[in-house]
Amino acid sequence: MTSLSLNSLGFPPELLERSDAERLAYFQGKIVAHPHLKQAHQALLNAIRQPGDASLVLVFGPTGVGKTTLRLRIEQQLCEDLRNAAEPDPGRIGVASMEVVSPDSGDFRWKDYYLRALKALDDPFLEQRIDYRVRNIRRSGNGELVVGPHVSIGDMRRALEQALYYRRPMAFLMDEAQHLKKIAGGRRLLDQMDVLKSLASLTGIVHVLIGTYDLLGLANLSAQLNRRSIEIHFPRYHAENSQEWAVFQSALLTFQRHLPLAKEPDLIGHSEFIYERSVGCIGILKNWLGRALAGALEKTAETLTIQHLERSAEPLRKLLRMAREIQEGENALVEQTSQQAELHQLLGMPHGLERAKDHKTSKSVGKRKPVRDPIGNSDHVP
């Protein structure tokens, strides 16, 4: 642990004179633009701006990898894009987002989803009101959206389509989208995804599903769904990969220098322990350091110690569960040799070795063997 000089401060020095709440808020607002975050951000931005035939984008990765940070950065970027548009449209919004709530009954409810989606698209402060064209959907006296108890699911769907047409967000973002899977039966799951695909296709609004590895396989429920979907993996950092380990340590060092404390802590000296207790996920790491910082500030400590880290770390049983889920998700992404062989068989393609043999032994009628022709010879006719 070293005393901070003005040159080594990663944070404004006047923060040391501010309240604990302000110092915590500063650190919580700090974003480290590490490579995995930047790659996922650019891939998602490209998918939204140039979706091609795709109407659904699935972004998945471990819990705590930083997907919420990714969503917030995308929202900021899309709103900025709209502000810079050549022809401003006062009724349009840059982006709409919502969190898919886990159903209490264990069965996903579309009526609740439609209501939350409508509220995500509704802005009572805009002068241009949405005409939902559905009876019993109106505004209250203070401008809030009111949906009557007798409105059907079909009416809610039509109202949502109308809102998407009117607001025309560049994308509709759905966080914690793995909760869509909380239904019974594979056929119904396909129906769920077809509803979202239909909404996105009919309105021309790209729908982005952000969630855990539970989203894996949703795009493969049908060939049509697969063709209309884009998948983006937002991975953790792997300690066994030297380049990824270096990136993780670099992010850790950045956080170390932005902890608003009188003495800079030595997080790098405990990097293996910190990697272990964050399972290689930057989001988990940042939240953990925030808790440790709060503990240090509460005790008016000059710096962050290993004891602060140990007291605020996630319990091992929770980390083990996370690590197992991550491993299962990563394994599901690995292309297996059997899958490639099956694909070749379905397409009528011989295996690589057989194809090489056929190439060597087969001859085409009227076609000579490939040989090098002489050049620079006066007898050669071009």
Secondary structure, 3 states (H helix, E strand, C coil): CEECCCCCCCCCHHHHHCCHHHHHHHHHCCCCCCHHHHHHHHHHHHHHHCCCCCCEEEEECCCCCCHHHHHHHHHHHHHHHHHCCCCCCCCCCCCEEEECCCCCCCCCCHHHHHHHHHHHHCCCCCCCCCCCCCCCEEECCCCCEEECCCCCHHHHHHHHHHHHHHHCCCEEEEECHHHHHCCCCHHHHHHHHHHHHHHHHHHCCEEEEEECHHHCCHHHCCHHHHHCEEEEECCCCCCCCHHHHHHHHHHHHHHHHCCCCCEECCCHHHHHHHHHHHCCCHHHHHHHHHHHHHHHHHCCCCCCCHHHHHHHCCCHHHHHHHHHHHHHHHHHHCCCHHHHHHHHHHCCCCCHHHHHHHHHHCCCCCCCCCCCCCCCCCCCCC
